[in-house]
Amino acid sequence: MQRRYRIGTRGSKLALIQANDVAARLAAALGRPVEEATEVVVISTQGDRVQDRNLSELGGKGLFTQEIEDGLIDKSIDIAVHSMKDMPTVLPDGLLIDCILERVDPRDAFLSFKAGSLAELPEGAVVGTSSLRRAAQVKLRRPDIKIVPFRGNVDTRLRKLEEGVADATLLAMAGLTRMGLTDRVTAPLSSDEILPAVAQGAVGVERRADDDEAAEALALIHHAATGLRITAERALLRVLDGSCRTPIAALAEISGKRMRLAGMILTPDGAEVIETSREGLAGEAESLGIEAGEELKSRAGPQFFQTV
């Protein structure tokens, strides 16, 4: 009997879209009907259950992954689908991610019923976000803007915007694209305006390191260029020991055989920012990320990180 892969995922609308996309790609690659080749298993995570506090107050990126990874370890699921921007840089022993789907638009999106861009918001306007990275970069460019917490799934945040809880918000273009909600975007934000989160727009599939059969199957749907981009960005993050408490942004882009990596760290109030970039061969992605991370860490010094 051929194996049926149990796919662990969070239960949000976006997470299910991503898990079902992986299921369809995997089944097609294996030449089998999706309902025979896969089963999607919804797992509740702490990050989903607690909606009244900022992620930075709750303890870091593992909020959206621990329960799912527990399922991999106890073998109640075979593989797990994650938004890579939610993933810690160090995984539990015995687990790894070596399958990344092709990246969707990594930019942030500006959404507002009151202005066409961040620059056009009136003085003292309110922006809703629970991302320290987004808040810090908004404050960097517009110190007059007030930030209010905005937790919840995409639908919840859009509803809060409609209700006037904030004058504008920022969401990932990738999530809106996958959900068919790009018509709600007022304007995409270039990486020069708001540098994205590490690995934003990328979906990864986690597995047990000793599961050779899953490794062979997942290799069929891995997107190599995206894998290199994510490797560079996560290497930078790993050097900085980044978490939800540290405003860190990075974006790697590939042209031919070359890669350019931009990285940034900020204080939460946006008052201080340190930026760097690296260029080199795409095949040297990890080295580029490590070098960029080490430069940022060295230039910042220990006092910088004590402020976050």
N, C-alpha and C positions, 0 to 999 in steps of 0.2 A: 504494500500500500504506500502510495506517495505521500510525502510529508505535507501537512497542512500547517502553515506558519501562523502562530498566534501573535498578533501585533498589538503591543501595549501602547496606549496613548492617553493623554488627557481628554476630558469630555467636552471641551468647548467646541463651538461650531468650527472655528479655524483649525483646531487640532484634529478634528474628525475629517475635515477636508484633506489635510495633509496625510493622515494615516490611510485614508481610502485611496489617495493618489499613489502612495507607496504600494498598497495592495494591488492596484491595477497594473502598475509598472512591473511588479514582481511576477504576477501571474502571467502577464504577456511575455515576459522574458523566459519564463519556464514553459510557455506554450500550453497553459492550463486555464480552465475557467476560474475567474477570481474567487467564486464562492467555494470552490474545491481546494484552491491553493492557499487561501488565507482566511483568517478570522480576526476581526478587530475587537480588542478587549479594552474597555474604558476603565481607567484607574483614576480615582480622585487623589489630588495632591494637596499639600498644605497651602501652597500658593493659590490654588483655586478656592479653597474653603474660607480663607481669611481675606475679606474684601475691604475691611475698614481701616487698614494701616498701610503705609508705604512699604514696599519690598525691602528697603534699606533697614527698616525697623525690625524686620522679621528674621534677618540673618543670612541673606545671600542667595545665589543662583540655584542652589540645590532644592529650593522650595518647590520647584516645578518638576523635579526629577527623582527624588529619593524613593517615593513609593513605587514608581515605575521600575526603577533599577532593582528594588527589592524583588519585584516580580521576575526579573531576569535571573537574579541570583537563586531564587527558590524554584525556578523553572516552571512557573505558572504561565509565563509567556516566553516566546522564542526570540523575538526582536522587539525593539522599541523605537518609536518615531518621536523626534524632538525638533523644536525650533532651536537651531544651533546657538542663537544668541542667549538662550536660557541655560546653556550647559556650562557647568564648572570646567575649568581647564584640566583638573585632575579627576579622573574617573575612579570608581571603586575597583579594587583588585579583581582581576578576572573579567572585566568588561572593557570593550573598546568600540570606537566608531571609525570604520574605514569605508563607509558608504555615505556619500553626500549627493543629493539630487542637484540638478542644475539650478543655479541661483536665480531667484526672481528679483526684480528691481530692489536694490538695497537701500534706496533713499528713504528719508522721512517725508511725510506728506503734511502740509498745512491745511487745516480745515477750519473754516469760519463762515458765519453768516453776516459778519460785520466788516470784514476787510479782505482784500485780495492777496495780501502777503503779510509776513511778519512786520515788515517795515511800515506798512500802512495802518497797523493797529493804532488806535488813539493812545495818547499818553496815559499811563496808569491802567491800561487794559489788563484783563485777567486771562491767563493761559492755564488750562488744566492739563496737568501731567504728573504722573508719579515716578517718572524716570529722572534720576539725578543727572544723567547725561544730557537729556533734552533741556531740563530746567537750567542747568549751568550754561549751556550754549545760548539759550534764549536770553538769560541775564547778561551774558557776555556782550551780546549785540544790542539788547534793549534793557538796561539796568532799571528803567522805570516800571517795567512790567511786573505785575504781581502773579506769583505761582500758587495755584491751589491743587490739592491732591485729586487725581483722577484715576481710580482703580476700576477694575471690571473688564469684561470682554469687550470686543469692538462694538457690538450693538449697544451695550450699556453706556459706553463713552459717547457714542453718537447721540443717544437719547439725552444725556446730560448736557451736551452742547446745544441741542434743540431747546432744552428747558431753560437755557440761559445761565447755567451754573458757571460757565466761563465764556469769554468772548471768542476763544479759539482753542484748539488743541492740536497736538502732533501725534500721528500714528504712522506705522510702517506701511510704505507703499506695497510691500510684498503681501501682507495680510489682506489689505483692501483689494488687491488684485486677485488673490486666490478666492476671496469671498464674492467677487463680482461687484464691488462697491467703489470702483474708481470714479464713478460719476459723483460721488460725495466729496471728492478731493477738490479743494479750492486751487491749490498749486503744489506741485512736487517741489521739494527743497533740494537744491544742488548740494553736493558734498562740501562746497565752499561756504554755503550758508549754515548747514548743520551736518557735521560729520556723523555718519551712522554708527550704530552699535557694532561691536565686533560680531561678525558672522550674521548680521541682519539679512534676512531674505533667503537664508539657506536652511534646508531641512536635512537632518542627519538620521541615520539608522544605526542604533546601538545593538550589539550582540555580545554573547559570551565568547571570550577569546578562544576557548577550546571547541567551539562549534564550527567545525570545518565545512559541514554541509551548508550551513547558513552563509558562511564566508563566500563560498563558490556562487551561491544564488545571488547574494547582494552585489558581488562584483559585476554582475550583468547590468545593474542599473546605476552604478557609480559614475558621476560626472567628474572626470579627472581635473579639468581646468578649475572648476569650482572648488574641488578638494584642495588644490594648491593655494587658492586665494584664502580659504578658511584656515589652512595650516599657518600661513603667514600672520593673519590677524590674531589667531589664538596663541601663537608663540609670543607675540608682543604682550598680550593680556597675561599670559602665564608668568612672564618675567616680572610684571608689575604686581602680581598676586591680586589681580582685580576681582572685585565682587560688586554687589549692588550698592555698596557704600562708597565706591570710588568712581567718579565721573571719568570714564575712559571711552574713547572713540577711535575707530580705525577702519580703513578701507583699502583693500588690495585690488588692483586692476591689472589685467593681462592684455598685452598687445603683442601678437606673434609669440616669440619666445621670451619676451621681457615682461617684468612685473614692476609696478610702482606701488609702494605702500605708504600711506599717510597715517600718522598717529597723533593723538592729542590726549592730554590729561588736563583737568581743570579742578579748581576748588569749587565746591557746590554753589557758591554765590556768583561764580563766573568772573570774579575779580582778578584771578590769576589763571593764565593758560600757558602751557608749554606744548609746542608742536614740533614734529619732525617728519621726515620722509626718507625713503630708501628706494633705490632703483637697482635692478639686477636681473639675473636669469630667473625665470619662473621656477625652474627646477631647484633653486636655492631658497625656496619660500620660507622654510623654517629659520634659516640663518638670517634672512632679511628681517623677519619678525623679532628674533632674539636681539639683533643689533639695535633695532629701533626701540625696543622696550628698554634695553640697557641704557641707551642714550637718555631717554625720558626720565628714567629712574635716577640717573646720575645728575642730570641738570636740575631735577626737582629737589633732591636732598631729602633727608628724613623729616624735616619740619613740614614740608609740603603735605606729606601723607598723614601727618598728625592732625591736619585741619579737616580731614574728610571722615 
